[in-house]
Protein backbone atom coordinates (compact mmCIF):
# COMPACT_ATOMS: atom_id res chain seq x y z
CA UNK A 1 0.00 0.00 0.00
CA UNK A 2 1.17 3.54 -0.80
CA UNK A 3 -0.04 6.77 0.80
CA UNK A 4 0.63 9.88 -1.29
CA UNK A 5 0.61 13.17 0.61
CA UNK A 6 0.05 15.88 -1.97
CA UNK A 7 0.94 19.24 -0.43
CA UNK A 8 1.95 20.88 -3.72
CA UNK A 9 -0.93 23.42 -3.67
CA UNK A 10 -1.81 23.78 -0.01
CA UNK A 11 1.31 23.23 2.02
CA UNK A 12 0.81 21.19 5.15
CA UNK A 13 -0.40 21.60 8.73
CA UNK A 14 -1.35 19.16 11.44
CA UNK A 15 -5.02 20.12 11.20
CA UNK A 16 -5.05 19.55 7.43
CA UNK A 17 -3.51 16.09 7.84
CA UNK A 18 -6.16 15.17 10.41
CA UNK A 19 -8.90 16.52 8.17
CA UNK A 20 -7.72 14.40 5.23
CA UNK A 21 -7.62 11.26 7.41
CA UNK A 22 -11.15 11.98 8.70
CA UNK A 23 -12.27 12.42 5.08
CA UNK A 24 -10.83 8.97 4.34
CA UNK A 25 -13.01 7.45 7.06
CA UNK A 26 -11.01 8.01 10.23
CA UNK A 27 -13.09 7.74 13.40
CA UNK A 28 -13.88 11.18 14.87
CA UNK A 29 -14.57 9.50 18.22
CA UNK A 30 -10.85 8.71 18.45
CA UNK A 31 -10.18 12.45 18.38
CA UNK A 32 -12.91 13.07 20.95
CA UNK A 33 -11.20 10.66 23.34
CA UNK A 34 -7.93 12.45 22.65
CA UNK A 35 -9.56 15.82 23.40
CA UNK A 36 -10.75 14.52 26.77
CA UNK A 37 -7.26 13.23 27.62
CA UNK A 38 -5.71 16.59 26.70
CA UNK A 39 -8.17 18.44 28.91
CA UNK A 40 -7.19 16.21 31.83
CA UNK A 41 -3.46 16.89 31.40
CA UNK A 42 -3.35 20.43 32.74
CA UNK A 43 -5.82 23.13 33.90
CA UNK A 44 -4.55 25.28 31.00
CA UNK A 45 -6.07 22.77 28.57
CA UNK A 46 -9.47 22.37 30.27
CA UNK A 47 -11.35 24.36 27.58
CA UNK A 48 -9.56 22.82 24.61
CA UNK A 49 -12.05 21.74 21.92
CA UNK A 50 -12.33 21.03 18.22
CA UNK A 51 -14.94 20.85 15.49
CA UNK A 52 -15.02 18.98 12.18
CA UNK A 53 -16.65 20.92 9.38
CA UNK A 54 -17.44 20.22 5.73
CA UNK A 55 -16.19 23.22 3.74
CA UNK A 56 -15.65 24.19 0.12
CA UNK A 57 -12.24 25.48 -0.95
CA UNK A 58 -12.22 26.85 -4.52
CA UNK A 59 -14.89 24.34 -5.51
CA UNK A 60 -13.38 21.32 -3.67
CA UNK A 61 -15.22 19.79 -0.71
CA UNK A 62 -12.90 19.06 2.20
CA UNK A 63 -12.85 18.47 5.96
CA UNK A 64 -11.72 21.32 8.18
CA UNK A 65 -10.55 20.70 11.75
CA UNK A 66 -11.08 23.85 13.81
CA UNK A 67 -9.54 23.93 17.30
CA UNK A 68 -10.09 26.44 20.11
CA UNK A 69 -8.94 27.09 23.65
CA UNK A 70 -10.25 29.58 26.16
CA UNK A 71 -7.43 29.66 28.71
CA UNK A 72 -4.25 31.71 28.94
CA UNK A 73 -0.69 30.87 29.88
CA UNK A 74 2.47 29.21 28.58
CA UNK A 75 3.74 25.63 28.55
CA UNK A 76 7.38 24.55 28.38
CA UNK A 77 8.59 22.44 25.47
CA UNK A 78 9.74 19.57 27.69
CA UNK A 79 6.26 19.45 29.22
CA UNK A 80 4.73 19.16 25.74
CA UNK A 81 7.03 16.20 24.98
CA UNK A 82 6.06 14.51 28.26
CA UNK A 83 2.36 15.11 27.54
CA UNK A 84 2.62 13.65 24.04
CA UNK A 85 4.36 10.57 25.42
CA UNK A 86 1.77 10.10 28.17
CA UNK A 87 -1.27 10.46 25.90
CA UNK A 88 0.22 8.47 23.01
CA UNK A 89 1.10 5.52 25.22
CA UNK A 90 -2.40 5.57 26.72
CA UNK A 91 -4.48 5.89 23.55
CA UNK A 92 -2.37 4.29 20.80
CA UNK A 93 -1.77 0.53 20.78
CA UNK A 94 0.72 0.19 17.93
CA UNK A 95 4.31 1.12 18.78
CA UNK A 96 4.89 2.43 15.25
CA UNK A 97 2.06 4.93 15.63
CA UNK A 98 3.37 5.91 19.07
CA UNK A 99 6.81 6.48 17.52
CA UNK A 100 5.38 8.71 14.78
CA UNK A 101 3.78 10.98 17.41
CA UNK A 102 6.91 11.06 19.58
CA UNK A 103 9.30 11.56 16.66
CA UNK A 104 7.15 14.40 15.32
CA UNK A 105 7.15 16.37 18.58
CA UNK A 106 10.86 15.68 19.14
CA UNK A 107 11.65 16.88 15.61
CA UNK A 108 9.60 20.04 16.19
CA UNK A 109 11.32 20.85 19.49
CA UNK A 110 14.80 20.05 18.12
CA UNK A 111 14.21 22.52 15.28
CA UNK A 112 13.10 25.23 17.70
CA UNK A 113 16.10 24.57 19.93
CA UNK A 114 18.55 24.81 17.03
CA UNK A 115 17.05 28.13 15.94
CA UNK A 116 17.05 29.72 19.38
CA UNK A 117 20.15 28.05 20.82
CA UNK A 118 18.13 26.79 23.76
CA UNK A 119 16.84 23.60 25.38
CA UNK A 120 13.29 22.16 25.31
CA UNK A 121 12.83 23.46 28.85
CA UNK A 122 13.52 26.99 27.62
CA UNK A 123 11.11 26.81 24.66
CA UNK A 124 7.63 28.05 25.56
CA UNK A 125 4.32 27.42 23.78
CA UNK A 126 1.15 29.46 24.17
CA UNK A 127 -1.37 27.07 25.72
CA UNK A 128 -3.38 26.74 22.49
CA UNK A 129 -0.26 26.01 20.47
CA UNK A 130 0.77 23.40 23.05
CA UNK A 131 -2.62 21.68 23.14
CA UNK A 132 -2.94 21.87 19.36
CA UNK A 133 0.51 20.30 18.92
CA UNK A 134 -0.43 17.38 21.20
CA UNK A 135 -3.75 17.03 19.37
CA UNK A 136 -2.11 17.04 15.92
CA UNK A 137 0.76 14.61 16.49
CA UNK A 138 -1.12 12.10 18.67
CA UNK A 139 -4.29 12.43 16.58
CA UNK A 140 -2.34 11.65 13.42
CA UNK A 141 -0.92 8.47 14.95
CA UNK A 142 -4.37 7.49 16.24
CA UNK A 143 -6.02 7.87 12.84
CA UNK A 144 -3.23 6.09 10.98
CA UNK A 145 -3.77 3.16 13.34
CA UNK A 146 -7.55 3.39 12.95
CA UNK A 147 -7.30 3.33 9.14
CA UNK A 148 -4.71 0.49 9.10
CA UNK A 149 -2.20 2.64 7.25
CA UNK A 150 0.87 1.99 9.38
CA UNK A 151 2.30 -0.57 6.94
CA UNK A 152 1.98 1.83 4.02
CA UNK A 153 4.85 3.37 2.09
CA UNK A 154 4.54 7.16 2.44
CA UNK A 155 5.50 9.41 -0.46
CA UNK A 156 5.26 13.19 -0.81
CA UNK A 157 5.13 15.83 -3.48
CA UNK A 158 7.28 18.94 -3.06
CA UNK A 159 5.69 20.92 -0.23
CA UNK A 160 4.27 24.34 -1.08
CA UNK A 161 5.53 26.78 1.54
CA UNK A 162 3.84 29.94 0.26
CA UNK A 163 5.59 33.30 0.18
CA UNK A 164 5.90 36.67 1.82
CA UNK A 165 6.73 37.00 5.49
CA UNK A 166 5.65 35.39 8.73
CA UNK A 167 5.59 37.06 12.14
CA UNK A 168 6.27 34.98 15.24
CA UNK A 169 7.40 35.58 18.83
CA UNK A 170 10.92 36.67 17.86
CA UNK A 171 10.02 38.98 14.98
CA UNK A 172 9.28 38.85 11.26
CA UNK A 173 10.97 36.43 8.87
CA UNK A 174 10.66 35.34 5.26
CA UNK A 175 8.49 32.29 4.51
CA UNK A 176 9.09 29.43 5.17
CA UNK A 177 9.32 29.96 8.93
CA UNK A 178 12.76 29.14 10.39
CA UNK A 179 11.50 25.96 12.11
CA UNK A 180 9.98 24.72 8.85
CA UNK A 181 13.23 25.35 6.98
CA UNK A 182 15.21 23.54 9.69
CA UNK A 183 13.03 20.43 9.33
CA UNK A 184 13.02 20.51 5.53
CA UNK A 185 16.81 20.77 5.53
CA UNK A 186 17.49 18.06 8.10
CA UNK A 187 15.21 15.52 6.42
CA UNK A 188 15.99 16.42 2.79
CA UNK A 189 12.34 17.18 2.02
CA UNK A 190 11.63 19.02 -1.26
CA UNK A 191 9.67 22.28 -1.23
CA UNK A 192 8.44 24.94 -3.65
CA UNK A 193 7.48 28.59 -3.14
CA UNK A 194 3.91 29.74 -3.79
CA UNK A 195 1.24 29.49 -4.97
CA UNK A 196 0.15 32.24 -2.53
CA UNK A 197 1.86 35.03 -0.62
CA UNK A 198 1.02 33.43 2.70
CA UNK A 199 2.51 30.91 5.14
CA UNK A 200 1.33 27.48 3.94
CA UNK A 201 3.60 24.97 5.70
CA UNK A 202 3.55 24.91 9.50
CA UNK A 203 6.31 23.49 11.72
CA UNK A 204 4.00 20.85 13.21
CA UNK A 205 2.70 19.67 9.85
CA UNK A 206 6.21 19.48 8.44
CA UNK A 207 7.46 17.60 11.53
CA UNK A 208 4.67 15.02 11.15
CA UNK A 209 5.67 14.41 7.53
CA UNK A 210 9.30 14.01 8.58
CA UNK A 211 8.28 11.40 11.17
CA UNK A 212 6.81 9.27 8.36
CA UNK A 213 10.22 8.98 6.62
CA UNK A 214 8.61 9.71 3.23
CA UNK A 215 10.26 9.36 -0.15
CA UNK A 216 9.91 11.65 -3.13
CA UNK A 217 6.86 11.01 -5.29
CA UNK A 218 8.96 11.08 -8.47
CA UNK A 219 10.37 7.70 -7.50
CA UNK A 220 6.95 6.02 -7.40
CA UNK A 221 4.21 4.98 -9.82
CA UNK A 222 0.90 4.88 -7.97
CA UNK A 223 -2.51 3.44 -8.84
CA UNK A 224 -4.97 5.56 -6.76
CA UNK A 225 -7.81 3.88 -4.86
CA UNK A 226 -9.14 6.40 -2.30
CA UNK A 227 -8.75 10.17 -1.82
CA UNK A 228 -9.20 12.37 1.24
CA UNK A 229 -9.11 16.17 1.42
CA UNK A 230 -8.10 18.22 4.45
CA UNK A 231 -8.90 21.94 4.35
CA UNK A 232 -6.76 24.87 5.40
CA UNK A 233 -8.27 27.71 7.41
CA UNK A 234 -8.10 30.28 4.59
CA UNK A 235 -10.01 30.13 1.32
CA UNK A 236 -7.77 31.36 -1.51
CA UNK A 237 -9.19 32.27 -4.92
CA UNK A 238 -8.53 29.99 -7.90
CA UNK A 239 -6.28 27.44 -6.12
CA UNK A 240 -7.98 25.09 -3.59
CA UNK A 241 -6.38 25.33 -0.16
CA UNK A 242 -6.71 21.59 0.47
CA UNK A 243 -4.20 18.90 1.32
CA UNK A 244 -4.85 15.81 -0.81
CA UNK A 245 -4.10 12.40 0.66
CA UNK A 246 -4.25 9.49 -1.80
CA UNK A 247 -4.26 5.82 -0.82
CA UNK A 248 -3.21 3.49 -3.61
CA UNK A 249 -0.89 0.72 -4.61
CA UNK A 250 2.27 0.31 -6.60
CA UNK A 251 1.86 -0.16 -10.33
CA UNK A 252 4.51 -2.86 -10.20
CA UNK A 253 3.34 -6.39 -10.93
CA UNK A 254 5.85 -7.83 -8.47
CA UNK A 255 3.67 -7.00 -5.42
CA UNK A 256 6.80 -6.00 -3.57
CA UNK A 257 8.65 -2.76 -3.14
CA UNK A 258 12.04 -1.57 -2.04
CA UNK A 259 13.31 1.08 0.29
CA UNK A 260 16.56 2.20 1.84
CA UNK A 261 17.32 1.68 5.51
CA UNK A 262 20.29 2.18 7.78
CA UNK A 263 21.63 -0.78 9.77
CA UNK A 264 23.37 0.14 13.04
CA UNK A 265 25.50 -2.46 14.78
CA UNK A 266 27.71 -2.55 17.85
CA UNK A 267 29.25 -5.14 20.19
CA UNK A 268 28.38 -5.00 23.88
CA UNK A 269 30.56 -7.02 26.27
CA UNK A 270 30.14 -5.11 29.53
CA UNK A 271 26.39 -4.42 29.61
CA UNK A 272 23.87 -6.39 31.67
CA UNK A 273 20.78 -8.05 30.25
CA UNK A 274 18.57 -5.55 32.10
CA UNK A 275 20.35 -2.59 30.50
CA UNK A 276 20.18 -4.27 27.08
CA UNK A 277 16.43 -4.82 27.50
CA UNK A 278 15.93 -1.18 28.50
CA UNK A 279 18.02 -0.04 25.54
CA UNK A 280 15.93 -2.14 23.16
CA UNK A 281 12.69 -0.56 24.42
CA UNK A 282 14.14 2.95 24.19
CA UNK A 283 15.36 2.46 20.62
CA UNK A 284 11.96 1.15 19.49
CA UNK A 285 10.20 4.06 21.21
CA UNK A 286 12.58 6.46 19.43
CA UNK A 287 11.58 5.14 16.01
CA UNK A 288 13.77 2.11 15.30
CA UNK A 289 12.10 -0.21 12.81
CA UNK A 290 13.60 -3.29 14.48
CA UNK A 291 16.14 -4.18 17.17
CA UNK A 292 17.91 -7.54 17.38
CA UNK A 293 20.20 -8.78 20.16
CA UNK A 294 22.47 -11.71 19.23
CA UNK A 295 24.51 -13.53 21.93
CA UNK A 296 28.18 -13.99 21.03
CA UNK A 297 31.67 -14.30 22.53
CA UNK A 298 33.76 -11.18 22.97
CA UNK A 299 37.41 -10.60 23.69
CA UNK A 300 39.10 -13.20 25.90
CA UNK A 301 36.04 -15.43 25.64
CA UNK A 302 33.76 -13.04 27.56
CA UNK A 303 29.98 -13.39 26.94
CA UNK A 304 28.78 -10.49 24.80
CA UNK A 305 25.93 -9.28 22.59
CA UNK A 306 25.79 -7.95 19.04
CA UNK A 307 23.09 -5.27 18.93
CA UNK A 308 21.61 -4.62 15.47
CA UNK A 309 19.19 -1.77 14.78
CA UNK A 310 17.26 -1.06 11.59
CA UNK A 311 16.39 2.61 11.08
CA UNK A 312 15.03 4.81 8.32
CA UNK A 313 17.64 6.97 6.62
CA UNK A 314 16.47 10.15 8.39
CA UNK A 315 16.29 9.04 12.01
CA UNK A 316 19.47 7.02 12.47
CA UNK A 317 21.60 9.83 13.93
CA UNK A 318 19.22 10.18 16.87
CA UNK A 319 19.29 6.41 17.39
CA UNK A 320 23.10 6.38 17.34
CA UNK A 321 23.13 8.98 20.12
CA UNK A 322 20.62 6.94 22.19
CA UNK A 323 22.62 3.77 21.59
CA UNK A 324 25.92 5.27 22.69
CA UNK A 325 24.52 7.14 25.69
CA UNK A 326 22.54 4.20 27.06
CA UNK A 327 25.10 1.44 26.43
CA UNK A 328 28.37 3.29 26.75
CA UNK A 329 29.66 1.75 23.52
CA UNK A 330 32.52 3.69 21.92
CA UNK A 331 31.61 2.97 18.31
CA UNK A 332 28.66 2.09 16.09
CA UNK A 333 28.93 0.56 12.62
CA UNK A 334 26.59 2.26 10.12
CA UNK A 335 25.53 0.73 6.80
CA UNK A 336 23.03 2.13 4.32
CA UNK A 337 21.36 -0.75 2.50
CA UNK A 338 18.40 -1.47 0.24
CA UNK A 339 15.77 -3.98 1.29
CA UNK A 340 12.89 -5.69 -0.52
CA UNK A 341 9.54 -5.54 1.27
CA UNK A 342 6.63 -7.88 0.67
CA UNK A 343 3.30 -6.30 -0.17
CA UNK A 344 1.12 -6.18 2.95
CA UNK A 345 -2.55 -5.61 3.64
CA UNK A 346 -4.42 -5.20 6.91
CA UNK A 347 -8.02 -6.16 7.58
CA UNK A 348 -10.24 -6.39 10.64
CA UNK A 349 -12.01 -9.65 11.46
CA UNK A 350 -14.72 -10.29 14.05
CA UNK A 351 -14.13 -13.28 16.31
CA UNK A 352 -16.42 -14.74 18.97
CA UNK A 353 -14.65 -15.62 22.24
CA UNK A 354 -16.52 -16.66 25.37
CA UNK A 355 -19.79 -15.44 23.90
CA UNK A 356 -18.43 -11.96 23.08
CA UNK A 357 -17.43 -10.44 19.75
CA UNK A 358 -13.95 -8.97 19.39
CA UNK A 359 -12.34 -7.17 16.46
CA UNK A 360 -8.82 -8.34 15.64
CA UNK A 361 -6.57 -6.88 12.96
CA UNK A 362 -5.01 -9.43 10.62
CA UNK A 363 -1.98 -8.77 8.43
CA UNK A 364 -1.60 -10.61 5.12
CA UNK A 365 1.69 -10.51 3.20
CA UNK A 366 2.31 -11.41 -0.45
CA UNK A 367 5.29 -12.13 -2.70
CA UNK A 368 4.69 -11.74 -6.43
CA UNK A 369 0.96 -11.87 -5.83
CA UNK A 370 1.04 -15.12 -3.86
CA UNK A 371 0.00 -15.26 -0.23
CA UNK A 372 3.05 -15.53 2.00
CA UNK A 373 1.67 -15.29 5.54
CA UNK A 374 -1.40 -14.44 7.60
CA UNK A 375 -0.78 -13.11 11.09
CA UNK A 376 -3.11 -11.66 13.75
CA UNK A 377 -1.75 -8.48 15.34
CA UNK A 378 -0.11 -9.24 18.67
CA UNK A 379 -1.43 -6.11 20.40
CA UNK A 380 -5.01 -7.11 19.55
CA UNK A 381 -4.46 -10.66 20.83
CA UNK A 382 -3.00 -9.19 24.01
CA UNK A 383 -6.00 -6.87 24.45
CA UNK A 384 -8.47 -9.75 24.05
CA UNK A 385 -6.45 -11.86 26.49
CA UNK A 386 -6.58 -9.09 29.09
CA UNK A 387 -10.33 -8.51 28.61
CA UNK A 388 -11.29 -12.19 28.72
CA UNK A 389 -8.74 -13.51 31.19
CA UNK A 390 -7.78 -16.28 28.75
CA UNK A 391 -4.09 -17.11 28.20
CA UNK A 392 -2.61 -15.36 25.19
CA UNK A 393 -1.85 -18.70 23.51
CA UNK A 394 -5.50 -19.74 23.82
CA UNK A 395 -6.70 -16.47 22.28
CA UNK A 396 -4.22 -16.97 19.45
CA UNK A 397 -5.52 -20.51 18.80
CA UNK A 398 -9.14 -19.32 18.73
CA UNK A 399 -8.37 -16.51 16.29
CA UNK A 400 -6.27 -18.74 14.05
CA UNK A 401 -9.02 -21.36 14.09
CA UNK A 402 -11.51 -18.69 12.97
CA UNK A 403 -9.14 -17.81 10.13
CA UNK A 404 -8.65 -21.49 9.24
CA UNK A 405 -4.99 -21.33 10.19
CA UNK A 406 -2.96 -23.96 11.94
CA UNK A 407 -1.52 -22.89 15.29
CA UNK A 408 2.18 -23.29 15.79
CA UNK A 409 1.92 -23.24 19.58
CA UNK A 410 1.88 -26.29 21.74
N, C-alpha and C positions, 0 to 999 in steps of 0.2 A: 504494500500500500504506500502511496505517495501523498503527502499533504503539501500543496503549493500555497504559499503565503504571498499574495500579490499586493504589494504596497507601492506600486509604481505610480499610482495617481494620488493616493490618499496619505502616504506616510503610514506611521504605525503608532498606536497608543495601546495601553493595557485595556482600556474600555472598549476599543474597537475590536481587539482580539476576542474579548469575552462576547461581544455582540455577535461576531461572526460564528462563534461556537454555539451560541444559543440559537442562531438562525439555522444551524445544521442539525438541531434537535437536542442540544444540551439541556439538561434538566435545571430549570430555574430554581427549583427547591434546594438544589445543592448550594446555590449562591445565597439563598435565604438562611440556610443553616450556617454558612460562613459569616453572614452579616451578624447573626446572633452571637457567634463566638467572638467576633471582633468587638462587639459592644461590651462583652464581659471582660475583655482584656484590661481595660483602663477606663476610669470615669470620663476621660477626655473623648472617648469613642462612643459614649452611651447613646448619642443621637445620630450615629452614623446610619445612613439608609441608602437605598438605591431603587431605581425604577427601570423597567424594560419597556421601551416604546417602539412601535412601528413608525418609521419616518420615511420620507421620500427625499432623496438627495439627487438633484438634477435628473429626475425621472426614474431613479433606481430605488426600489423598496429595500430597506435595510433595518437592522435592529440597533437601537441606540441604548446604551447603558448610561443612565444619569445618576451620579452619586451626590450626596449632600451630607453636611455635618453642621450641627448647630453650636458646637462648643468653641473654646478658644484656648490656645496654649501651644507649647512646642514639645516634641518628642525627640530624644536622641537617636542617632542612627543605630547604635548597638542595641537599643531597646526594640527598634523595628525588626532587626535581624532575629532577636530572641522571640518576638511575637510571631514572626513568620514560621519559625521552627516549631513553636508550640502548637500553633493552629494547624500547620501542615501535617504534623505527626498525628494529630488527633482526628482530622477529617479525611486524610488521603491514605488509602491502603497500600497502593503500589509505591515501592521505593523509588522507581524512576520518576514518577510524578512528584514525589516529595523533593527529589534532587533538582528537578526543573525549577520549582518554587524557590528553593534555597540558593541555587546557583544564580538565579535572576536577581534576587535581592543582594547577594554578595557582590555580583558584578556591578550593580548600580552603586552600592556604597564604595566599592573600590575606585570607581571612576570619580566619584565626588571627592574622595580622599586624595587622589592624585592631583586633581585640579587645585584643591585648596591647601594641599600640604598638611593635612590633618589626619586624625584617626576617626573611626566610626563614632566614638564617644563624643567627639567634638562637632560632628555634623548634626544639624538640627532640622527636623521637618515641622512644618505647620501641621496641626493635628489632622486636618483633612487630607493633606498630602500623605501623611503616615498611614492613616486608615485606608486610603485609596490604594497605596502601594501594596499593603497586606492583601487587600481585596483582589487586586489585579493578579499578583503573582500566585497566590494560593488558589484563587478562582480558576486561573488558567490550568493549573495542574489538576484540579478537581474535574473540570469539564473534559480535559483530554482523557482522563481515566473513565469518565462516564460514557464518552463516545468511543471507547476502545481504540484510541489513536496512538497509544504509546509505542506501538511497534512500527509506526509509520516512518518513512524516510521524509524528512522535512527539507523543502527547497524554497528558495526565495528569489523574487525579482529584485533588481536594484531598488533601494528604498528612497522614495521621494522625501526630501527633507524640507522643501519649501524654499523661502527666500526672505530677504529683509533682515530685520533685527529682532532679538528676543530680550526682554527685560526680566531679570531674576534678582535674587536677594543681594548680589554683589555688583549689580550694574547692568549695562546694556551691552549685548554682544551680537555678532553676526550669526545668523542661522547657518548650520545647525548649532544648537546649544553646546557648550563645551563638554558636558557629560555625554551627550549623544556622540560627538566626534571622538571622544576617548574610547567609547565602546566599539564604534565602527572600526576604528584603527586597530584596537587590540585583537578583534576577532575577524579582521579582513573581510568585512561585510561591505558589498558595493552600495553606493548611493548616487542619487542624481538630484540636482537642484530643480526647483519648481514643483508642480506647475503653477503655484500661487505664491505671492509675496506674504507668506505667513508661516509660522512654525508648524510643521506637519509631523515630525518624528519626535516623540517624547523619550526621555531617558528610560522610563519604566518599560515602555513598549519595545524599545531597542534592546534592553537588557533581557527581556523575555525571549526575543528572537535569538539572541546570542546563546541563551541557555539550551536551546534546541539543537545546537551544533548544525545549522543548516548548510546546505551546499548551494551553489549558484544554479539558477534555473536553466542556464544555457547548457549545462551538462546533462540534462534530463529530457526525455521524450515522454509525455504524460497523456494518458487517455482519461479525460475527466468523467466523473460519475456523479458527484454532488457538489453544490456550490452554496456557500454561506456568505452573507454580507453584513459587516459591522460598520455602523455609521459613526462619523466624527461629529463633534458638537456643531461646527459651522456648516452652513449650506452655501457652497461656492457656485457661481454661475458657470454653466457649460460643462464643467468637469465634475463628475460625482465624487463627493468626499466620502467614499466607502472603501473599506478594506475588503478585498475579495479573498476568500479561503476556499480552495478547490481540493476536494478529495478525489483521488483517481488511482490509477495503476500504471506501471511501467508498460511501454509499448513493446518491450522485449518479449519474445516468445519463450525465453529460457526460464521464466518464472523465478529468477533469482537476480540479485543486484549486487553491486560492489560498493564499498566505501573505504576510506582510509582511516586507520586508527593508529594510535601510538601505544607501543608496548613498553612498560616500565618494568625493570627487573633489578633486584638487589639481593645479596646474600645476608642473612641474619644469623650470627652464631653466638650472640650474647644477649638475646631477648627472650623473655619468658613466653610461654603459651598464652598467658592472660593478656600480656601487652600486645602480642600478635593478633589475638582475637579482637581487642579494642581497636587496633590499627585497621583491621579489615573493615569493621563497622564504620569507622570514620571515613575511610576512603570511599566506600559505597555511598555514604550520606553526602559526600562532597562531589559526587557525580561520576565516579568510576563505573565503567560498564561491567566490569567483572574483576574479581580479585581471587587469585589462586595461591595457596600456600603448599609448597612441596617439601617434605622432609628430605634431608640430605646429610652428608658428612662434610664438615668444614676442615679447617687446618688442624693438623695434629689429631685427626680422628674425632674432633668434637662434634656432637649433634648440632645440626643447623637447619635453617629453612631457606628455601628460595622463594621470595615473594614476587609474584608476577601480577601486574595491573594492566588492564586494557582501558584506554581513555580515548575520547575524541581528540582531534588534533588541536582544539582550541583550549581545552581545560587541563592539559597535562602538566603545565607549569605549576598550577596550584596544587595538584596532586603530588608532584615531586617535593614541594615544600612541606606538605603534610607528612609525607613518607619519611623525610629526613628528620623533621622535628620530633615526630612520635617515636621513631625507632632508634634514632641516633646514628643511622648508617652514614658513612662518609662519602658514598658514591652511588649513583643510580644509572643503570644502563638504559638508554632511550633509543627505541627503533620505531621508525615510521613505516608501516606496512599496509598493504592492501588486503582486504578480506572479502570473501564471497559469502553473501547472506541468502539463506533460503527465503522464498516468499512466505509470508505469514498472514493469517487471518485470525480474527477473534470474534467469537459469537457467545451469546448468553443462552444457557439451557436451564430449564426448570426441572428440578429433581425433587421427588417426594422422599422425605426421611422422617421416620417416626410420626407419620401422619401430617407433617407440615411440608409446605412447598418452599424450596430455596432456589435462588438464582445463582448459578455458578458460571463463571467465564471459562471458556474452553479455547485453547490456542491450537490451530491446525497449521502445520508447515508443509511446504511442497518443494520438490526439486524437479525442474523441467516439467511442471504440470502434474507430477505424480505425488500422491500423498506420502509424506515422510513420517509424520508423527502427529498424534493427537494427545494433548496434555491439559488437564484441568489446572487452573491457576491455584498455586499453593495458598495464597492469602485468602482466597474464597473457601478452600477446604478448611483452613484454620478457623475462619470465622464460623463456619457451620459446626465444626467440632466444638468450639467454645459455647455456641448457643444451644447445642443439643446435649452436650456432655459425653458424646461418643468419642472414642479414640480416633485420632486423625487417620490412622490406617483403615479403620472401619468406614469412615466417611469416604475415603478415597476409593475403597472397594465398591461402595454403593454407587458412587458417581460413575466409576468406570463401567460398572454393570449396566447402568442406564444408557451409557454410550456404546454398549456392546464391545467393550475393550477388556482384554485380559489383564488382571492385576499382577504386577510383578512382586508384590509383597507377600510374605509368608504368614 
